[in-house]
């Protein structure tokens, strides 16, 4: 994982999400078992995963826009 050594310019080093802000790249994945993949709950499980990705995306968008 590539991570900046210091806090990026303009960001509060005490920000509760500073470790996320220091990250230089993001790759999100999740392994599914055959049972999970063929489950009737697959859609709801994936929907929850995407809700979590939206949280990450919102954090990144705030960082890009400087709207902390």
Secondary structure, DSSP 8 states (H G I E B T S, - for coil): --B-SS--TTS-TT-TTHHHHHBS---------HHHHTSTTHHHHHHHHHHHHHHHHHHHHHHHHT--
